Amino acid sequence: MQKILEHSSQRTRIIYLFLFSLMGSFVASGILFMAGTSLPSFENSIWYYRLSIVLQDIFVVFLPAYTICRWITDNPLKMIGLKKSGKLPQGLFYGLLIFLISYPAIAVIGRWNEQIVLPDSLKVIEDWMRQMEDAAKQVTDLFLSGETIPDLFLNLLIIAAAAAFVEEVFFRGALQQFIEKWLHNGHAAVWVGAFIFSAIHLQFYGFIPRLIMGAVLGYLFLYSRNLWIPILYHFVNNAAVVVITYFWDENNFLKQLEDKPLTWMSLVVMTASGLLTYFLFLRYKELFKKDDSN
């Protein structure tokens, strides 16, 4: 296949990436519209939303990133970071450990973000953001409402595995690398990519924790250049919500965590979690510093 974008600028690649993603959204919406029109009873069912997520994963997220990378190199999977590495098992272990250690800090930040109240002059904007949040929550609740084992495995496949894979391909494997080569700064690329990753979800009351999580995912990739590690982190994060909701939803386990008030102990937990995560990243960075396979 001709490498159409082999000698293109990084800005051109970023523009094409989002252009293809926009085109993919029209394709996905068209297929979903035809499915809903042909089968009226199918619309607004759980299978309708499952199909919606799968179509978005394919046409809006994965195919744009893969196509752009395919137009740059003959080995797009290697460019994206889907490769073998002698230190991959150690990297995956660190990725899992960093998830466990960083989660308390991100959870505290998330509770703080949810409690942000805008000034009265911005009440119209706040009401709009609350409506967006409530609409997203309704879809999520519908997704996680299944009570059978097949429902559990489908949710793990769609919400955890597929979402983690395609989003990391798009945001870290493609976008972050394009930004890094454009700005010549890996740290800036991580945070710009994390900002876009969080903003594109259109959920203000989860924006800051998602921004932090995006940065963690970005640094996992920046230091290792292996996409399987942030994919694992992303998968475990999503799978934890699916599993907890399936087994403990009747006890409102997640709701109780979200409603816990912020105290001085929350600040201590967040600080300790953040510091431990930082020191873990120092070890993680050192692990891959002399990895010849990169």
C-alpha positions in Angstrom: 0.0 0.0 0.0 1.3 3.5 -0.9 2.5 5.4 2.2 0.6 8.6 1.4 1.5 10.4 4.6 5.1 9.1 4.9 6.6 12.6 4.4 3.7 14.7 5.8 4.0 17.0 8.8 2.8 16.0 12.2 0.1 18.6 12.1 -1.2 17.2 8.9 -1.3 13.7 10.4 -3.3 15.1 13.4 -5.7 16.9 11.1 -6.2 13.7 9.1 -6.7 11.7 12.3 -9.5 13.8 13.5 -11.0 14.3 10.0 -11.2 10.5 9.6 -12.6 10.2 13.1 -15.3 12.7 12.2 -16.1 10.8 8.9 -16.2 7.6 10.9 -18.8 9.1 13.3 -21.1 9.8 10.3 -20.6 6.2 9.0 -21.4 4.8 12.5 -24.4 7.1 12.9 -25.7 6.0 9.5 -25.5 2.3 10.2 -27.1 2.8 13.6 -29.9 4.9 12.0 -30.6 2.2 9.5 -30.7 -0.4 12.2 -33.1 1.6 14.3 -35.3 2.4 11.3 -35.5 -1.2 10.1 -36.2 -2.5 13.6 -38.1 0.1 15.7 -38.2 -2.2 18.7 -34.4 -2.4 18.6 -33.9 1.3 19.2 -33.2 2.3 22.8 -32.7 -1.3 23.8 -29.4 -2.4 25.4 -28.4 -4.1 22.2 -28.9 -0.8 20.3 -26.4 0.9 22.7 -24.0 -2.1 22.5 -24.0 -1.8 18.7 -23.5 2.0 19.0 -20.4 1.5 21.1 -19.0 -1.2 18.8 -19.5 1.0 15.7 -17.8 4.0 17.4 -14.9 1.8 18.5 -14.4 0.6 14.9 -15.2 3.6 12.8 -14.5 6.6 15.1 -11.5 5.3 17.1 -9.6 2.3 15.7 -9.9 2.6 11.9 -8.8 6.3 11.7 -5.7 5.7 13.8 -4.8 2.5 12.0 -5.4 4.0 8.6 -3.2 7.0 9.3 -0.4 4.9 10.6 -0.7 2.5 7.7 -0.3 5.5 5.4 2.9 6.4 7.2 4.7 3.1 7.5 4.5 -0.5 6.3 4.4 -1.7 9.9 1.6 0.3 11.6 1.2 -2.1 14.5 4.9 -1.6 15.5 4.6 2.1 15.1 1.5 2.2 17.3 3.4 0.2 19.9 1.8 -3.2 19.6 5.0 -5.2 19.8 6.8 -7.8 21.8 9.4 -6.8 24.3 11.7 -8.7 26.6 10.7 -6.4 29.5 6.9 -6.6 28.7 6.1 -8.9 31.6 7.8 -6.6 34.1 6.2 -3.6 32.4 2.8 -5.2 32.7 3.4 -5.9 36.4 4.4 -2.2 37.0 1.4 -1.1 35.0 -0.9 -3.1 37.3 0.9 -1.9 40.4 0.7 1.7 39.3 -3.1 1.2 38.7 -3.6 -0.1 42.3 -1.4 2.7 43.8 -2.7 5.6 41.7 -6.4 4.7 42.0 -7.0 6.2 45.5 -5.6 9.6 44.4 -7.7 9.6 41.2 -10.8 8.6 43.2 -10.4 11.4 45.7 -9.8 13.9 42.8 -13.0 12.5 41.2 -15.1 13.1 44.3 -13.8 16.7 44.5 -14.5 17.2 40.8 -18.1 16.0 41.2 -18.7 18.5 44.0 -17.6 21.6 42.0 -20.3 24.2 41.9 -20.1 27.0 39.3 -21.1 30.7 40.1 -24.7 31.7 39.7 -23.8 33.6 36.6 -22.8 30.3 35.0 -25.9 28.3 36.2 -27.1 27.7 32.6 -23.8 26.1 31.7 -23.8 24.1 34.9 -27.4 22.8 34.2 -26.3 21.8 30.7 -23.3 20.0 32.0 -25.4 18.2 34.6 -27.8 17.1 31.9 -24.9 15.7 29.9 -23.6 13.9 32.9 -27.1 12.4 33.8 -27.6 11.3 30.1 -24.2 9.6 30.1 -25.0 7.9 33.5 -28.3 6.6 32.2 -26.6 4.9 29.2 -23.9 3.5 31.5 -26.5 2.2 34.0 -28.3 0.5 31.1 -25.1 -1.1 29.9 -24.4 -2.4 33.4 -27.9 -3.5 34.2 -27.5 -7.0 32.8 -27.8 -9.7 35.5 -26.7 -12.8 33.6 -23.2 -14.2 33.2 -23.3 -13.6 29.4 -24.1 -9.9 30.2 -21.1 -9.8 32.4 -18.8 -11.2 29.7 -20.3 -9.0 27.0 -19.7 -5.9 29.2 -16.1 -7.0 29.9 -15.6 -7.4 26.2 -17.2 -4.2 25.0 -16.7 -1.7 27.9 -13.3 -3.1 29.2 -11.3 -5.0 26.6 -12.5 -3.3 23.3 -12.6 0.2 24.7 -9.2 -0.1 26.3 -7.6 -1.4 23.1 -9.1 1.0 20.6 -8.8 4.1 22.8 -5.2 3.4 23.5 -4.4 2.8 19.8 -6.0 6.2 19.0 -4.9 8.4 21.9 -1.5 7.0 22.9 -0.4 4.9 19.9 -1.3 7.6 17.3 -2.2 11.0 18.7 0.3 11.2 21.5 3.2 10.2 19.2 2.1 12.8 16.5 1.9 15.5 19.1 5.3 14.5 20.6 7.0 14.7 17.2 5.3 18.0 16.5 6.1 19.7 19.8 9.4 17.8 20.3 8.4 17.3 24.0 7.2 14.0 25.4 5.7 15.6 28.6 3.7 18.1 26.6 2.4 15.4 24.4 1.3 13.3 27.4 -0.7 16.2 28.9 -2.1 17.6 25.6 -3.2 14.0 24.7 -4.7 13.5 28.1 -6.6 16.8 27.9 -8.1 15.7 24.5 -8.8 12.2 25.9 -10.8 13.7 28.8 -12.5 16.5 26.9 -13.8 14.2 24.1 -15.8 12.2 26.7 -17.9 15.4 27.3 -18.3 14.8 31.0 -17.2 17.8 33.0 -17.8 16.2 36.4 -15.3 13.5 35.5 -13.0 15.7 33.5 -10.1 16.1 36.0 -9.8 12.5 37.2 -10.0 11.4 33.5 -7.3 13.9 32.7 -5.1 12.5 35.4 -5.8 8.9 34.3 -5.0 10.0 30.7 -1.7 11.4 31.9 -0.8 8.1 33.7 -1.6 6.2 30.6 0.5 8.6 28.5 3.5 8.2 30.8 3.1 4.4 30.8 3.5 4.6 27.0 6.1 7.4 26.9 8.6 5.5 29.0 8.0 2.0 27.5 6.9 2.7 23.9 4.8 -0.4 24.4 1.1 0.0 24.1 0.2 -3.2 25.8 1.0 -1.7 29.2 -1.5 1.3 29.1 -4.0 -1.1 27.5 -3.7 -3.3 30.6 -4.1 -0.3 32.9 -7.1 0.9 31.0 -8.7 -2.5 30.8 -8.3 -3.1 34.6 -9.8 0.3 35.3 -12.9 -0.3 33.2 -13.2 -4.0 34.2 -13.2 -3.1 37.9 -16.3 -0.9 37.4 -18.1 -3.7 35.4 -17.3 -6.4 38.0 -18.1 -4.3 41.0 -21.4 -3.2 39.5 -22.3 -6.8 38.6 -21.6 -8.4 42.0 -22.2 -5.5 44.4 -24.7 -3.2 42.7 -27.5 -4.1 45.1 -25.4 -2.7 47.9 -24.8 0.5 46.0 -21.1 0.0 46.6 -19.9 2.5 44.0 -22.6 5.0 45.0 -21.4 4.8 48.6 -17.8 5.5 47.5 -18.9 8.4 45.4 -21.0 9.9 48.2 -18.3 9.7 50.9 -17.5 13.3 52.1 -14.0 14.7 51.6 -12.0 15.0 54.8 -8.5 15.7 55.8 -7.9 12.0 55.6 -8.9 12.1 51.9 -6.1 14.6 51.4 -3.6 12.4 53.2 -4.7 9.4 51.1 -4.5 11.4 47.8 -1.0 12.8 48.7 0.4 9.4 49.7 -1.1 7.7 46.6 0.3 10.4 44.4 3.8 10.3 45.9 4.0 6.5 45.7 2.8 6.6 42.1 5.6 9.1 41.3 8.3 6.9 42.8 6.8 3.9 41.0 7.1 5.8 37.7 10.8 6.5 38.5 11.4 2.8 38.8 9.3 2.1 35.7 11.2 4.7 33.6 14.5 3.2 34.7 13.3 -0.3 33.7 12.8 0.8 30.1 15.7 3.3 29.9 18.1 0.8 28.4 15.6 -1.5 26.7 17.2 -2.3 23.3 14.0 -3.6 21.9 12.6 -0.1 21.6 
